[in-house]
Every structure is written in C-alpha cells, then in structure tokens.
C-alpha cells in the first residue's frame, strides 16, 4: 500500500540507521520473551508509555516468531490505521460538521501543520483493538524498532477509565482557537485525559508559541461554555471536556475596550 501524503509525510524519517545487527529468529524470540516476562512481572501504572501498532503488521510479526512464515516482516507499517489528513488546506467549515470522518481528516491535517504537534498521529475513526490495532509496552516496542525500523510511531499512555487501567488509543482531540483583532488562527491538539489543567495550559502555550500558561475556556460543540477551575491539578477526565471542543484563547489589544 502506498504511503499516504499530508499528515504522514511530516513525521520523522525512518530509523533504519539505528537498526541492530540482524539476529537470528531464535535470538529475537528469546529476547522478546525475556522482555515480555519482565513486563508481565511489573504493575501497570497510569502514565506508562505504550505504542499502538497495526494488527496486520503485528500478525505478520507473530507468524514469523512462531515459525509459521520464514520471511521476517518489513519495517513497522501503521499506514492502514493512521488517518491521512487532507492534502490541501482544509475548510474550517468542516469544524463541528456532522460528518465526523471529515472532522477527523481536518484535525489530522492541522496536527501536521504545527511544528509542535506534527509528530503526533490520529487513528482512523472507529478502529477496534484486537481487530485493527494492538498495543505493546515501550520496552517491547523498542525491540521492534531496533529490529525492523520504520516511522510514524503512535505513542500513547495508560489511563484509568471505569476503574480499569487501559491504553488510551484515542486521546482527546481539541481545537485551539486564538483571536487577535480581526484575525483568527486554529490549531489541533491531541492530549491525554490523564493530563491536568496545568499541562493543558502549557501545551496550548507551546502550540501557539506563547510564553507561560495562557488562560483558556472550553466552548462545547453546542455553543455552551465550560470555565475551567482554578485548581490546575484537576485532570481533564474529571471535567466536561470531549472531542472537538474548542479551547478559546483571547488576546486583547492594548487599545481594546474592557467590554
């Protein structure tokens, strides 16, 4: 399958130069099982880093490890589960569209256009773990990366949902909007529900290339406004914040009226 354009082409180049000297399949299997056992002996903790991988690629790897096929897999390929952003300037009218697929596309495109967020990736809408993708701990992923290389890594973390620790395959997708005078700029922000308000403000500042933590308010898709509490240690999962809400940052000019 050809490499998609737009959002994918902006990521880091292949890590082929960092590949290990090739190991035999038996050596790879021994190292893989050793790291797997070490991981199973550890407690899963919120915030631990995991990586999402295409189930199609992982099935090929497992077949090779189990001796079902002789050929080692190619570089890690995630193109079948990543959303390709639109290859031209998306229309802002797509924001808050009833067509979620269109909004996902525009969001992916906007991520790729910002220097801070361009290495982050959005999974295609509606994928299922175990069917379309799987997830592995960072230590195991580092083995795969050193053996096979590739690019477009999908980095995620463990979060607590309904008293269960799980991989957050779909972090919260938020629009960031800043108005200055008659101008308006819109960016995309992918952030974990485990993040605090302080982390959210810091990230918005980096996306907008602003110093400090800008004050933001959350505007829901229905037009209602959510004012964030002053306690910046509060996590997003405890607030009324959901996909495609807008973080509104307003900067007043010196000569603006106070009204």
ZAMARGU-4260 file (C-alpha; in steps of 0.2 Angstrom, whole numbers, plus 5000, padded with zeros to 4 digits):
<rodrens>
0) 5000/5000/5000 | 5007/5017/4995 | 5012/5029/5009 | 4999/5042/5012 | 5003/5060/5010
5) 4999/5076/5021 | 4999/5071/5039 | 5010/5056/5037 | 5024/5064/5027 | 5028/5077/5040
10) 5034/5064/5053 | 5052/5059/5057 | 5062/5049/5044 | 5064/5030/5046 | 5075/5024/5060
15) 5085/5012/5049 | 5101/5019/5054 | 5098/5014/5071 | 5094/4996/5067 | 5104/4982/5077
20) 5115/4969/5069 | 5102/4956/5062 | 5099/4942/5075 | 5093/4925/5071 | 5074/4921/5074
25) 5078/4911/5089 | 5089/4925/5096 | 5075/4938/5093 | 5062/4926/5101 | 5072/4924/5116
30) 5074/4942/5119 | 5056/4946/5115 | 5050/4933/5128 | 5063/4939/5141 | 5056/4957/5139
35) 5038/4951/5139 | 5041/4941/5155 | 5049/4957/5164 | 5034/4967/5159 | 5022/4954/5165
40) 5030/4955/5182 | 5028/4974/5183 | 5012/4983/5189 | 5003/4993/5175 | 5003/5011/5180
45) 4994/5026/5174 | 5005/5036/5163 | 5016/5022/5157 | 5020/5023/5139 | 5014/5011/5126
50) 5014/5011/5107 | 4999/5007/5096 | 5004/4995/5081 | 4994/4989/5066 | 4986/4972/5069
55) 4990/4967/5052 | 5009/4971/5054 | 5008/4963/5072 | 5000/4947/5064 | 5015/4946/5052
60) 5027/4948/5066 | 5019/4934/5077 | 5018/4922/5062 | 5037/4925/5059 | 5041/4922/5078
65) 5030/4907/5079 | 5039/4899/5063 | 5023/4900/5053 | 5032/4910/5039 | 5050/4911/5035
70) 5052/4929/5030 | 5054/4942/5043 | 5042/4957/5042 | 5046/4973/5033 | 5048/4989/5043
75) 5034/4993/5055 | 5019/4999/5045 | 5005/5008/5053 | 4998/5017/5037 | 4982/5006/5037
80) 4977/5013/5054 | 4983/5031/5053 | 4971/5044/5046 | 4978/5053/5031 | 4975/5072/5033
85) 4968/5081/5019 | 4982/5085/5006 | 4976/5103/5004 | 4971/5117/5016 | 4955/5111/5024
90) 4940/5121/5026 | 4936/5127/5043 | 4918/5125/5039 | 4922/5106/5042 | 4924/5110/5060
95) 4909/5105/5070 | 4902/5096/5055 | 4890/5081/5057 | 4902/5071/5046 | 4914/5065/5059
100) 4926/5057/5046 | 4928/5075/5038 | 4932/5082/5055 | 4945/5069/5059 | 4953/5072/5042
105) 4954/5091/5045 | 4960/5088/5063 | 4974/5076/5057 | 4979/5089/5044 | 4980/5103/5057
110) 4991/5092/5068 | 5003/5090/5054 | 5004/5109/5050 | 5010/5114/5068 | 5029/5111/5072
115) 5024/5106/5090 | 5011/5093/5085 | 5017/5087/5069 | 5024/5070/5076 | 5008/5065/5083
120) 4995/5055/5074 | 4977/5051/5074 | 4970/5034/5072 | 4956/5031/5059 | 4939/5034/5066
125) 4931/5019/5074 | 4945/5006/5075 | 4945/4992/5087 | 4959/4985/5097 | 4962/4966/5093
130) 4955/4968/5076 | 4963/4984/5068 | 4977/4988/5080 | 4986/4981/5096 | 4997/4990/5109
135) 5014/4985/5116 | 5024/4992/5131 | 5038/5004/5127 | 5051/4991/5131 | 5044/4979/5118
140) 5041/4992/5105 | 5060/4997/5107 | 5065/4980/5102 | 5053/4980/5087 | 5060/4997/5082
145) 5078/4992/5083 | 5075/4976/5073 | 5064/4982/5059 | 5064/5001/5059 | 5050/5011/5052
150) 5042/5028/5056 | 5026/5036/5061 | 5026/5029/5079 | 5009/5030/5088 | 5014/5034/5106
155) 5000/5033/5119 | 4999/5031/5138 | 4989/5021/5151 | 4974/5029/5158 | 4961/5024/5171
160) 4944/5023/5165 | 4930/5015/5174 | 4942/5008/5187 | 4952/4999/5173 | 4969/5004/5168
165) 4970/5003/5149 | 4979/5010/5133 | 4972/5027/5128 | 4971/5024/5109 | 4961/5039/5106
170) 4967/5054/5116 | 4955/5069/5117 | 4955/5079/5101 | 4953/5098/5104 | 4953/5113/5093
175) 4963/5128/5099 | 4957/5145/5093 | 4966/5162/5096 | 4959/5178/5090 | 4969/5194/5089
180) 4959/5209/5082 | 4951/5203/5066 | 4962/5188/5063 | 4959/5170/5070 | 4971/5155/5070
185) 4965/5137/5073 | 4976/5123/5078 | 4973/5105/5083 | 4978/5097/5100 | 4979/5079/5105
190) 4980/5077/5123 | 4978/5063/5136 | 4963/5063/5148 | 4975/5060/5161 | 4983/5077/5159
195) 4980/5091/5171 | 4973/5108/5168 | 4991/5115/5171 | 4998/5103/5157 | 4984/5108/5146
200) 4988/5126/5148 | 5007/5123/5145 | 5003/5113/5129 | 4992/5126/5122 | 5006/5139/5125
205) 5018/5128/5116 | 5006/5125/5101 | 5003/5144/5100 | 5022/5148/5103 | 5017/5159/5118
210) 5026/5160/5135 | 5018/5154/5151 | 5001/5146/5153 | 4988/5156/5143 | 4970/5156/5151
215) 4958/5146/5141 | 4939/5142/5141 | 4931/5127/5134 | 4917/5130/5121 | 4907/5115/5118
220) 4900/5110/5101 | 4883/5116/5106 | 4889/5133/5110 | 4889/5132/5129 | 4905/5137/5138
225) 4914/5127/5152 | 4925/5138/5163 | 4940/5128/5170 | 4943/5128/5189 | 4957/5137/5196
230) 4964/5121/5204 | 4976/5117/5190 | 4980/5099/5197 | 4962/5094/5191 | 4963/5081/5177
235) 4953/5083/5161 | 4944/5066/5163 | 4936/5074/5178 | 4929/5089/5168 | 4916/5091/5155
240) 4929/5091/5140 | 4926/5080/5125 | 4932/5078/5107 | 4932/5093/5096 | 4928/5105/5109
245) 4937/5122/5106 | 4949/5129/5118 | 4947/5148/5116 | 4962/5159/5119 | 4958/5178/5118
250) 4971/5191/5117 | 4966/5209/5119 | 4975/5223/5111 | 4981/5237/5121 | 4968/5249/5114
255) 4953/5236/5116 | 4939/5242/5126 | 4936/5232/5143 | 4919/5227/5137
</rodrens>
